[in-house]
């Protein structure tokens, strides 16, 4: 699971002025490498190494879906 990734997505989605648009982002080459490595290893899931993404991955295992959806809405500026 990658976190926010440093691509044109946030600019094209007009989200540069949101909390997530202004925040730190993972390197796209690193995200792609991790995804390919996980695929080749047969892993079902992979979590990007950035601390915020690791924390969200761990929290996501115990937090109810409704709460995760609300948090995502807040973070993305919705």
C-alpha positions in Angstrom: 0.0 0.0 0.0 1.7 3.2 -1.1 1.0 6.4 0.7 0.8 9.7 -1.2 3.3 9.4 -4.1 5.2 12.3 -5.7 3.4 12.3 -9.1 1.3 14.9 -11.0 -1.9 13.4 -9.4 -2.4 16.1 -6.8 -1.8 18.9 -9.3 -4.1 17.4 -11.9 -6.8 16.6 -9.2 -6.5 20.3 -8.0 -5.6 19.0 -4.6 -2.3 20.9 -4.0 -4.1 23.1 -1.4 -5.2 20.1 0.7 -3.4 18.6 3.7 -2.4 15.5 1.7 -1.4 17.6 -1.3 1.0 19.7 0.8 2.3 16.8 2.8 5.3 14.5 2.3 5.2 12.0 -0.5 6.9 8.7 -1.4 9.3 8.5 -4.3 7.4 7.0 -7.3 10.4 4.9 -8.4 10.7 3.4 -4.9 6.9 2.7 -4.7 7.1 0.9 -8.1 10.2 -1.1 -7.1 8.5 -2.3 -3.9 5.3 -3.2 -5.9 7.3 -5.2 -8.4 9.4 -6.9 -5.7 6.2 -7.9 -3.8 4.6 -9.2 -7.0 7.6 -11.3 -7.9 7.8 -12.6 -4.3 4.1 -13.6 -4.3 3.3 -11.2 -1.5 -0.4 -10.3 -1.1 0.3 -6.9 0.5 3.2 -4.4 0.7 3.4 -1.2 2.7 5.7 1.6 1.6 8.5 2.3 4.0 7.7 5.9 5.0 6.7 6.2 8.6 3.2 7.7 8.0 2.4 4.9 5.6 3.6 2.3 8.0 1.5 3.8 10.8 -1.5 3.9 8.5 -1.0 0.3 7.5 -0.9 -0.8 11.1 -3.8 1.3 12.2 -5.8 0.1 9.2 -5.8 -3.4 10.6 -7.7 -2.5 13.8 -9.7 0.6 12.9 -13.3 0.1 11.6 -13.8 0.8 7.9 -16.2 3.7 8.6 -13.6 5.5 10.7 -10.9 4.9 8.1 -13.2 6.3 5.4 -13.9 9.4 7.5 -10.2 9.9 8.2 -9.4 9.6 4.5 -12.1 12.2 3.7 -10.6 14.6 6.2 -7.0 14.1 5.0 -7.9 14.5 1.4 -9.7 17.8 2.1 -13.2 16.5 1.5 
